[in-house]
Amino acid sequence: MPGPQRRSRTHKAQRDVHRAARTRAFPRQLDQIQHIDLLPENREKLEAQPLNVDLPGLGQHYCVECAKYLESDIALKSHWKGKYTNGDVRSFGIPLTPSKSRNGQLGSGAKGNARARYAI
């Protein structure tokens, strides 16, 4: 056959790269939780939500510090004992300040960046 031929084994396993690049619904960030959700009037609204069949536990078991819905009251109580929740609660004692290279608005930053955009 005249002309160049295609090389074999050109696949390079792209599945995980495509999955990692997909857009996700990221949870609320620590600055949004600290400045908005932990206010007493907002916290009461979040803890006493109406029934919603689309949410886990019908939306009745919500951890405000983690911005996470849980299935039951038992799951919520065991969630409060976990190290990730305790780490989030401890980090709320430290005021979050925007770094100089970032925009100062709450929740702003590069799209799709799941990491914290604020320096502690």
C-alpha positions in Angstrom: 0.0 0.0 0.0 1.5 3.3 -1.0 1.6 6.2 1.5 2.0 6.4 5.2 0.1 3.9 7.4 -1.5 4.6 10.7 0.4 3.5 13.7 -1.2 0.8 15.9 -2.1 1.3 19.6 -3.1 5.0 19.5 -5.9 4.8 22.1 -4.0 6.1 25.2 -6.9 5.4 27.6 -8.8 8.7 27.6 -11.8 7.6 29.7 -10.6 8.9 33.1 -9.3 12.1 31.6 -12.8 12.9 30.2 -14.5 12.0 33.5 -12.2 14.2 35.4 -12.8 17.1 33.1 -16.6 17.0 33.4 -18.4 19.8 35.2 -19.7 18.9 38.6 -22.0 20.5 41.0 -19.5 21.5 43.7 -20.6 21.9 47.3 -20.7 25.3 49.0 -17.4 26.7 49.9 -16.3 27.5 53.4 -16.5 31.3 52.9 -20.1 31.0 51.7 -21.0 28.8 54.7 -19.3 31.0 57.2 -20.7 34.3 55.9 -24.2 33.3 54.8 -25.3 29.9 56.2 -24.1 30.2 59.7 -26.1 33.4 60.4 -28.8 32.5 62.9 -31.8 33.4 60.7 -30.4 31.4 57.7 -29.4 28.5 59.9 -32.9 28.1 61.2 -34.3 28.1 57.6 -31.8 25.5 56.5 -32.5 23.2 59.5 -36.3 23.4 59.1 -36.8 22.9 55.4 -40.1 21.6 53.9 -40.3 18.0 52.6 -38.6 17.4 49.3 -38.7 14.0 47.7 -35.6 14.7 45.5 -33.3 15.1 48.5 -31.8 12.4 50.8 -33.9 11.9 53.9 -36.6 14.1 52.3 -34.4 17.2 53.1 -35.0 16.9 56.8 -31.5 16.1 58.0 -29.1 18.8 56.9 -25.6 19.5 58.2 -25.1 23.3 57.9 -21.3 23.2 58.5 -20.8 20.8 55.5 -23.8 21.9 53.4 -24.8 18.2 53.1 -28.1 16.3 53.2 -28.1 13.0 55.1 -30.6 10.1 55.1 -31.6 9.9 58.8 -31.1 11.5 62.2 -28.8 8.7 63.2 -26.6 9.3 60.1 -26.6 13.1 61.0 -25.4 12.4 64.5 -22.7 10.0 63.5 -21.7 12.6 60.8 -21.2 15.2 63.5 -18.7 12.9 65.2 -16.6 12.5 62.1 -13.2 14.2 61.6 -14.2 16.1 58.4 -17.1 17.9 60.1 -15.0 18.7 63.1 -12.3 20.1 60.8 -14.8 22.3 59.1 -16.1 23.5 62.4 -12.6 24.3 63.6 -11.8 26.2 60.4 -14.8 28.5 61.0 -13.0 29.9 64.0 -10.4 31.4 61.7 -11.6 34.4 59.6 -11.3 33.7 55.9 -9.6 36.5 54.0 -9.4 36.6 50.2 -5.8 36.3 48.9 -4.5 39.3 47.0 -4.6 37.5 43.7 -8.2 36.4 44.0 -11.5 38.3 43.6 -13.0 39.2 46.9 -16.6 38.2 46.1 -18.1 35.2 47.9 -17.9 32.0 45.8 -16.0 33.6 42.9 -13.1 32.1 41.2 -12.1 29.9 38.3 -15.0 27.8 37.0 -14.7 24.1 38.0 -12.1 24.7 40.6 -13.1 22.6 43.6 -10.3 23.7 45.9 -10.7 26.5 48.4 -10.0 29.8 46.8 -9.1 31.6 50.0 -5.9 31.5 51.9 -6.1 31.0 55.7 
